[in-house]
Structures are given as structure tokens and as C-alpha cells.
Amino acid sequence: MAKYQDRVINEVEPFNVMNPTVENVAEYFANETRKLVREKGGQLTCLEASETPTRAYILSFKDDEVYVDEFKEMTDDKISEIVGLVVDQIVDKS
């Protein structure tokens, strides 16, 4: 996240060539976050991005076949472990 901190988003890849609408930003970060979560053995269920209190964009992955099959086998402890690992990785990159 550090590469976006205190920067004009239109000057940072991939938004220097992609229009940074709330939809495009949400989809980009959802895909990046999904990769991190998958690397740790989990599944991202949804991501919500908003630019104002009344304008939000929600991506849900709950109907993805892979998600449904893998989530059935997840325990609360495993989910907590995965969340901790992903947060640690995001914070370490900042």
C-alpha cells in the first residue's frame, strides 16, 4: 500500500493507463487481495469500495465454485490464521 500513500493515483501503475473509477480500483485491489489470500490458503469472499457514503461498489466471490468448495472445509481458527497472515503481509509491504 505504500506505493499509493500520499500519491496522485493517476500517476501510479496501473492507474496511469486505467481510469481510476471506484469500479476499476475495487476490481484491481480485489484481484491483488485475492492473490494474497490464496497464497495463504484462503478465499476472499467480497470486497467493498466506496467513494462517498452513498456510492459503493461491492464485488462478491461467494458464488465462485472454488470458494464454495474450499470454504465448507474452513474452520474459524484457519480463517483467523489466514487473515492474520494476509494483514501481516500487507503491513510489511507498507
C-alpha positions as CSV (number, residue, x, y, z in Angstrom):
1,M,0.0,0.0,0.0
2,A,3.0,2.3,0.5
3,K,3.3,3.0,-3.2
4,Y,-0.2,4.6,-3.2
5,Q,0.4,6.6,0.0
6,D,0.5,10.4,-0.5
7,R,0.5,10.0,-4.3
8,V,-1.8,11.0,-7.1
9,I,-3.4,7.7,-8.0
10,N,-3.5,8.7,-11.7
11,E,0.4,8.6,-11.6
12,V,0.7,5.1,-10.2
13,E,0.5,1.9,-12.2
14,P,-1.9,0.6,-13.3
15,F,-4.0,3.7,-12.9
16,N,-1.6,5.8,-15.1
17,V,-3.2,3.9,-18.0
18,M,-6.6,2.8,-16.5
19,N,-9.3,5.2,-15.4
20,P,-9.4,5.1,-11.6
21,T,-13.1,4.8,-11.2
22,V,-14.4,3.2,-8.0
23,E,-15.2,0.1,-10.0
24,N,-11.7,-0.2,-11.6
25,V,-10.0,0.5,-8.3
26,A,-12.1,-2.1,-6.5
27,E,-11.5,-4.7,-9.1
28,Y,-7.8,-4.1,-9.2
29,F,-7.5,-4.3,-5.4
30,A,-9.8,-7.3,-5.2
31,N,-7.7,-9.2,-7.7
32,E,-4.5,-8.3,-5.8
33,T,-6.0,-9.2,-2.4
34,R,-7.4,-12.4,-3.8
35,K,-3.9,-13.4,-4.8
36,L,-2.5,-12.7,-1.3
37,V,-5.3,-14.6,0.4
38,R,-5.0,-17.6,-2.0
39,E,-1.2,-17.7,-1.3
40,K,-2.1,-18.1,2.4
41,G,-4.7,-20.8,1.7
42,G,-7.8,-18.8,1.9
43,Q,-10.5,-17.2,-0.2
44,L,-11.6,-13.6,-0.4
45,T,-15.4,-13.6,0.0
46,C,-16.1,-10.0,-1.0
47,L,-14.6,-6.5,-1.3
48,E,-16.5,-3.3,-0.9
49,A,-15.1,0.1,-2.1
50,S,-16.8,3.4,-1.8
51,E,-16.0,6.9,-2.9
52,T,-18.8,8.5,-0.9
53,P,-21.2,7.3,1.8
54,T,-23.9,6.8,-0.8
55,R,-21.7,5.4,-3.7
56,A,-20.3,2.0,-3.2
57,Y,-19.2,-0.9,-5.4
58,I,-19.3,-4.4,-4.0
59,L,-17.6,-7.5,-5.5
60,S,-18.8,-10.8,-4.2
61,F,-17.0,-14.1,-4.9
62,K,-19.3,-16.2,-2.8
63,D,-20.8,-17.9,-5.9
64,D,-17.3,-18.9,-7.3
65,E,-17.2,-22.7,-7.3
66,V,-13.7,-22.9,-5.9
67,Y,-14.8,-20.6,-3.0
68,V,-17.9,-22.6,-2.1
69,D,-16.0,-25.9,-2.1
70,E,-13.0,-24.7,0.0
71,F,-15.0,-22.5,2.4
72,K,-17.1,-25.5,3.5
73,E,-13.9,-27.1,4.9
74,M,-12.5,-23.9,6.7
75,T,-12.5,-23.7,10.5
76,D,-12.7,-20.5,12.4
77,D,-9.1,-21.0,13.6
78,K,-7.9,-21.4,10.0
79,I,-9.8,-18.3,8.8
80,S,-8.2,-16.3,11.7
81,E,-4.8,-17.6,10.8
82,I,-5.2,-16.7,7.1
83,V,-6.5,-13.2,7.9
84,G,-3.5,-12.6,10.2
85,L,-1.0,-13.7,7.6
86,V,-2.5,-11.5,4.9
87,V,-2.7,-8.5,7.2
88,D,0.9,-9.0,8.2
89,Q,2.0,-9.2,4.6
90,I,0.1,-6.1,3.6
91,V,1.5,-4.2,6.6
92,D,5.1,-5.4,5.9
93,K,4.8,-4.1,2.3
94,S,3.8,-0.6,3.5
